Amino acid sequence: MKRDKSSLSLILMDIDHFKKVNDTYGHPCGDCVITQISETIENSLRSEDVIARWGGEEFIILLPNTDSTQVVILAERLRLTIKNQKFVCSEADLKVTVTLGLTTTNQHALSLDDLVEKADQALYIGKENGRDQYVIN
Ligand SMILES: Nc1nc2c(ncn2[C@@H]2O[C@H](COP(=O)(O)OP(=O)(O)OP(=O)(O)O)[C@@H](O)[C@H]2O)c(=O)[nH]1
């Protein structure tokens, strides 16, 4: 995909109902899911993209040179890949979904704090609207 050099996008991704995974299968199983999701994200993105754990079961993904059209394509691809993934852990094989909050700035007009706040608002709306979706703000 050709990248738009003037844009920067950010995704906050949160695993849905993750407390239930821990409560049902135990914390080590939750850790196993988090590790596999990290690998899925890394395999889905480019080397210039920055991925980090954000809080407990959230991930932050910073996408340089990525506009709103492109971030939506990436987010939907991530959502579907994770939704279709079977997480094989020693306690059980399980499925999870994720909700993603997206935001984009042109010419780096917004600070990182502003971008995180906007993505967090989008994530909150996605959770309120039933999870397993992306929302762009
Ligand atoms: N196994 C494991 N669990 C974690 C880690 N960090 C946070 N958690 C758990 O993640 C869960 C987050 O729960 P909540 O914030 O209630 O959210 P949720 O159950 O995912 O529900 P929604 O986000 O509303 O869909 C808690 O049970 C935390 O203990 C971690 O590193 N490993």
The ligand as an SDF file (V2000), in Angstrom:
LIG
                    3D

 32 34  0  0  0  0  0  0  0  0999 V2000
   -3.2400  -12.2020   31.8970 N   0  0  0  0  0  0  0  0  0  0  0  0
   -3.0760  -10.8760   31.9500 C   0  0  0  0  0  0  0  0  0  0  0  0
   -4.1310  -10.1050   32.2530 N   0  0  0  0  0  0  0  0  0  0  0  0
   -3.9680   -8.7670   32.2900 C   0  0  0  0  0  0  0  0  0  0  0  0
   -2.7220   -8.1640   32.0300 C   0  0  0  0  0  0  0  0  0  0  0  0
   -2.8970   -6.8110   32.1570 N   0  0  0  0  0  0  0  0  0  0  0  0
   -4.1890   -6.5970   32.4690 C   0  0  0  0  0  0  0  0  0  0  0  0
   -4.8470   -7.7710   32.5680 N   0  0  0  0  0  0  0  0  0  0  0  0
   -6.2550   -8.0160   32.8860 C   0  0  0  0  0  0  0  0  0  0  0  0
   -7.0680   -7.4790   31.8800 O   0  0  0  0  0  0  0  0  0  0  0  0
   -8.3950   -7.3420   32.4140 C   0  0  0  0  0  0  0  0  0  0  0  0
   -8.9950   -6.0600   31.9140 C   0  0  0  0  0  0  0  0  0  0  0  0
  -10.2980   -6.0600   32.3470 O   0  0  0  0  0  0  0  0  0  0  0  0
  -11.2950   -4.8580   32.1240 P   0  0  0  0  0  0  0  0  0  0  0  0
  -10.5330   -3.5570   32.0780 O   0  0  0  0  0  0  0  0  0  0  0  0
  -12.3850   -5.0140   33.1060 O   0  0  0  0  0  0  0  0  0  0  0  0
  -11.8150   -5.0360   30.6770 O   0  0  0  0  0  0  0  0  0  0  0  0
  -12.3570   -6.2810   29.8600 P   0  0  0  0  0  0  0  0  0  0  0  0
  -12.7650   -7.4290   30.7100 O   0  0  0  0  0  0  0  0  0  0  0  0
  -11.3240   -6.5580   28.8100 O   0  0  0  0  0  0  0  0  0  0  0  0
  -13.6590   -5.6970   29.2110 O   0  0  0  0  0  0  0  0  0  0  0  0
  -13.7980   -4.6390   28.0350 P   0  0  0  0  0  0  0  0  0  0  0  0
  -12.4420   -3.9960   27.8290 O   0  0  0  0  0  0  0  0  0  0  0  0
  -14.8200   -3.6850   28.5000 O   0  0  0  0  0  0  0  0  0  0  0  0
  -14.2200   -5.4040   26.8280 O   0  0  0  0  0  0  0  0  0  0  0  0
   -8.2530   -7.4230   33.9320 C   0  0  0  0  0  0  0  0  0  0  0  0
   -8.7520   -8.6700   34.3520 O   0  0  0  0  0  0  0  0  0  0  0  0
   -6.7460   -7.3650   34.1650 C   0  0  0  0  0  0  0  0  0  0  0  0
   -6.3310   -8.1050   35.2790 O   0  0  0  0  0  0  0  0  0  0  0  0
   -1.6240   -9.0040   31.7250 C   0  0  0  0  0  0  0  0  0  0  0  0
   -0.4930   -8.5670   31.4610 O   0  0  0  0  0  0  0  0  0  0  0  0
   -1.8530  -10.3640   31.6950 N   0  0  0  0  0  0  0  0  0  0  0  0
  1  2  1  0
  2  3  2  0
  2 32  1  0
  3  4  1  0
  4  5  2  0
  4  8  1  0
  5  6  1  0
  5 30  1  0
  6  7  2  0
  7  8  1  0
  8  9  1  0
  9 10  1  0
  9 28  1  0
 10 11  1  0
 11 12  1  0
 11 26  1  0
 12 13  1  0
 13 14  1  0
 14 15  2  0
 14 16  1  0
 14 17  1  0
 17 18  1  0
 18 19  2  0
 18 20  1  0
 18 21  1  0
 21 22  1  0
 22 23  2  0
 22 24  1  0
 22 25  1  0
 26 27  1  0
 26 28  1  0
 28 29  1  0
 30 31  2  0
 30 32  1  0
M  END
$$$$
